């Protein structure tokens, strides 16, 4: 019978080579079932099988095992080592002790310096056997990794893109790490590309998030005269408004203004004026659309019932009755003659608002919407409104294009 087991990882000799070995432990039984040969990089296994439901299972020598899809059994033997085309890793962390490093240094003396440094690092970081073997193999190809190990930049050691930089860029990168050693000793939130970008532009790593989404030319521009201190999204706000106002952001005058704050305020004022003009134009269109409808306006029992025809009326009703008349673009619906907005006020105080169509179908009719569960107008207001609506006549305006 195959068993689920506790995997124990350790270093030991197999075929006179120091290997990473995984031992399967089940109750009082133990057996080495997997090992990794450092020199060849190949993996080997024995007495193992795999189940999609249970994961790796072990069968110990001398146990009675049933053939798959059969009731016949056989006695398990100690299998020969077979090459594994899979990598067996364990999730449980085992802290390396000094004897592990000494054993490796004895078997592979040329890595003694690297192993000693890794042993020191293991007191601060979790260093797995995969990490150790990986560093040893990497050292053969990129001996400059020694610099990263010496200065305890452990989380960067396995990133080979560092070692592929030109000599000049590699020096820039390494010196930058050393300059900000205190930061990188505590944080590992930057990718190699982000670190190099910071190094190239001489940006403090603490500000990397600020520049993360900016291209290099904008980074240089913001760094000059400390323009970046205006705020993380200040330049992007400026850029969006400038584009909206039709300015060419490929033109250096707009892309790199000498005074960013003045340029920001300039396009902001442009946009504000544009919005005012746009709203004024909409209001003029709305007045034309509802002009013929105003004849339906009446005062009943002291309440003014009228067709809304100004932005001021929409804003006041929105504020007093907690309604979304401005945010939901009701003015646009009026201009398109899709809706008519009817307001009921007591003198200058908004009481209720209704949205109807030209067929006198009521789409919405609400009072104060602060409480959405109780925002219907009073029975008196409803009676007045429906009585008024019954006698109204609505025709769409014929507008000259």
Number of C-alpha atoms within 10 A of each C-alpha: 14 17 16 15 18 15 22 17 22 15 19 16 14 13 7 8 14 22 23 20 24 23 17 25 18 16 7 5 9 16 19 16 21 25 28 24 18 17 13 7 10 14 21 19 22 19 22 16 13 11 9 6 6 9 10 17 16 21 25 23 14 11 14 15 17 15 11 8 6 7 8 9 13 11 12 16 13 12 14 10 14 12 14 15 10 10 12 14 11 12 6 10 11 14 13 20 11 13 11 17 21 16 15 20 18 13 16 15 13 12 17 17 13 21 24 15 16 22 21 14 18 16 12 9 14 13 18 15 21 13 15 18 20 15 22 21 16 17 16 12 11 15 14 15 23 16 12 17 20 15 15 20 18 19 15 18 21 15 13 14 10 20 17 11 13 10 10 8 16 16 12 15 21 16 13 20 21 14 13 13 15 10 14 19 14 8 12 12 13 16 11 15 11 16 18 21 20 22 20 15 13 12 18 14 22 12 12 16 13 15 21 13 10 14 10 14 10 16 20 17 16 19 15 10 10 9 17 21 11 12 10 13 11 15 22 13 13 21 20 13 19 22 13 13 14 8 16 14 14 9 10 10 12 17 18 17 14 13 10 19 14 11 19 20 12 15 21 17 13 16 16 12 12 13 12 12 12 12 14 14 11 17 19 14 18 22 17 15 20 22 12 13 21 14 13 15 16 15 15 14 10 10 20 18 22 19 20 23 24 15 16 11 14 20 14 16 24 19 14 16 20 14 21 15 20 15 9 10 10 18 25 16 14 22 19 13 17 14 22 26 22 19 23 26 17 14 11 11 14 21 21 27 28 18 19 18 15 14 10 16 11 15 11 11 18 19 24 21 18 12 10 10 7 11 15 17 18 12 9 9 18 15 12 16 22 13 12 16 17 9 8 13 12 16 11 13 13 8 8 4 3
